[in-house]
Every structure is written in structure tokens, then in C-alpha cells.
Amino acid sequence: MPRIDADTVAEHREQQHVALLEAAEQLLLEDGFEALTFRALGERTGLARNSVYRYFSSRDDIVAQVCERDLPYWLQELRDAMAVAENVEETVTAFVGGQLRLVATGHHRLAEALGDAPLGPEARSRIGAIAYKPAEVLEERLTELGHPRAAMTAQHVQGLVNTGVRMLHRREADLQTVIDETTRSARLVACADA
């Protein structure tokens, strides 16, 4: 029986789960989707392959869990940045800059690595749901500020951010230029919708 390095079995399982998710992300980023196997995860974490199956139902489930893992932290960073904003323009500025900086620091590399992965519809749906979360956070904040079209504005601004992300991936401009241009457009949209 494997040694438990935690106070409880539940804590031990959580530690193993975290280690598996980290190993899965490393495999995806270093070697791509095809390298992600239950055997490879077991080898990287020192677990037997059949033990890995206790944490994931399929390779698609592994990928979805890896993508979902950091989302709460990213969203909290955006909430924190927008919380100090006093008006719509400052909120949009914080939102745009926050997301684009996350992308520039590598938090978006996983999405690039999985772009062409042959994932099933359930995994694609789970991952796709993540893409809508930042706009929901912006909508919440705009609603708090009394913006009359918070939902539509949030979607428009997120679309502009997505364009900025593509520009960063293609290296069409440096980070600050992309932030400045995207913010300028996003603020125009947000004010026009008000």
C-alpha cells in the first residue's frame, strides 16, 4: 500500500490530484496532446496507471480539468483589479489589461497547445464555458456600476480582448501596444453602450 503523506486520506487524494493536474499540464505544454496518456501521468507522478484512473474518466476529462483548474484564480484577479475602479472606463481598462497581461505571462499557452487537439464534444463544451466566464465577471461589475447594457457591453469588450489575444499570439505588436489599442476600443464601446 502506498505511503500517505498527509493527515487524512482525503488530503492525500487532493495532493495526488494536484500533482496529476500539474504533470498533465507539463506534458501538454512540452509534448502536446498525443503525449498525454494515463501511463505518462503515472510515470511523472510515481503512481500506477490504474491509480490515475481514479482521478479522471478519460483523457478528455484530464484536459478539461487542467483548463478548469486555474480559472477561479484568473477570475479573482480580474475581480480584484476591477473592484478598485470607480467608473465604467476604469473598469474596462482594468478588465482588458488584466486579461492581456495574463495571456502575455503564459497563462494562455495551454489554449494554444490544445487548439487542434481531437477533443470530444463534452470536453470542448467544458473548455468553451471557460471562455464566457471573464465576460460574466465584467457584466457583474458593470451592473454594479449601473451600466444600462451591461451584458451586451461585456460581450463586446470580451470580443475585443479576444482580438487582442490573437494579436499577441501572432506577435503583431508588443503587449503594451495591444493593451493600449484594445483598451481604447473597449472604452469607446462601453461608453457608447451606456
N, C-alpha and C positions, 0 to 999 in steps of 0.2 A: 504494500500500500504506500502511495506517495506521501512524503512528509508535508504536513500543513504548516505553512509559515505565517499563520495569522491566529488571532484569538478565537475565532469561530470558523466553522466550515463555510458559512455564508461569506465572510470576509475573504477567505481563501479563494472561493469561487470568483468573487469580484476581482481579486488581484489577477487571477488567471485570465479572466475575460479581458481585462485591460491589457494584459501582456499580449494576448492573441490579437486584439484590435491594433495594437502598435506594430506587431510583427506583420500583420496583413497590410497595413498602410505602407510599411517599408518595402514589402515585396511588390506592391502595386507601383510605387514610385520608382523603384530601382529596376525592376524587370518586367513590368507590365502585367496585364490581366491574366495572360496564359500561365504565368509563374505562380499565381495564387492557387494553391491546392491545399487540401487538408494535410497531406503529408508534409509539404513545405512549412506549413504553420506549426505542425508538431515538431519538426526538426528545429525550427527557430526558437521555439519556446521550451523545448525539452519535454513535451507532452506526447503521449502515444496518439496516433491518428484517431483511434476510436474515442479518445477523450475530447478531441477537438469537436466531434460531432455533438457533444453535449451542449455546446455553446451556440452552434449555428445549424440551421436546417439545410443550407446549400451554399454554394459559392456566391450566388446572388445575394443571399442573406448576409454573408460576410461583408460584401461590398456595400450594401445598404447600411449596415450597422457602422461601418467605418465612416461613411459620409454623414450619418446622423450624429455621430459621437460629439463632434466639435460645434455643432450648430447652436446649442444653448449658450456657449461661451461667446460666439460671434454675435449673437443677437443681444446678449447682455452688454457687450462692448458698444454696440450701436445705441442701445437704450441709454447707457451712461453718457455717451457723447451728446445725444440729443436732449437729455434731461436738463443740461445747463443752458441750452438755447432758449432765448426769451421770445423769439418770434419765428414765423414761418421761414424766412430767409436763412436765419441762423440754423434752424433745424435741418433744412435741406442741405446746407453746407456741411454740417456735421455728418449727416447720413451719407452723402456722396463721398466725402473724404475718407470716412471710416471704412466703407466697403472697398474702395480702391486701394487704400493702404493695406488692408488685409490681403487682397489679391497680390499686391506687389511684394509682400513679405513671404509669399509662398503658400498661404493658406488655401489657395485655389488650384494648386498644382494637381491635386487629386482629380479634380473635374477634367482637367486636360488629359490626364493619363487614362481616364475612363471613357473619353469621348466616343471611341469606336468599339468599345467592349460589347460583346454579344450578350447583353443582359436581357433577362425576360421582362415581361410587362409589369409584374409586381415590383421588381427591383427598380425599374425605370420610374414607376409611379411614386415609390417611396423617395427616390432621389429627386424627382421632379417637384415633389411637395416642398422640398427644402428651398427651392428657388423662389417660392412665393412668400416665405417667412419674412425676409427683410422688408418687403413692401407692406406686409401686415403690421410690422413694428412701426414703420413710418406712418401708416394710416392711423394707428392708435395715437401717436404723438400729435399729428395734425388735427385729429378730432379734439384732443385736449386743448389745443390752441384755438379751437373754434373755426377751423377751416371748413367752408361750406361744401367742398367737393373732395374731402379727404381721401376717399377710396380711389377715385379716378386719378387724382394728382399723384398718389403714391405709386400707382401702376405706371403712369407716365415717367415719373422720376426714376423708377426702377429700370424701365426700358432704356433710359439714357445711361444709367450706370452700366447696364449690360453692354451697351455700345462701347463705353469706356474700357470695360474689361477686355473686350475683343481688341481694342486698340493696344492695350498693354501686352496682350498675348502676341500680337503681331509686331510688337516693338515699333509701332508707328510714331510714337512720341514718348518722351520721358514722363515719369509719374506725375510730377508737378504740373506739367502742361496738360495732361489728361484730366487731372483733378480740376484745374482751373477752368478748362473748356466745358467739362461736364457740369461743373457747379454753375457756371454762368447760364447754360441752357436750362438746367433743372430749376434754378431760381426764377427764370422767366416763365417757365411752365407753371410753377407753383403760385406765382403772383397773378398770372393770367387766369388761372382757375378760381382764384379767390373772389 
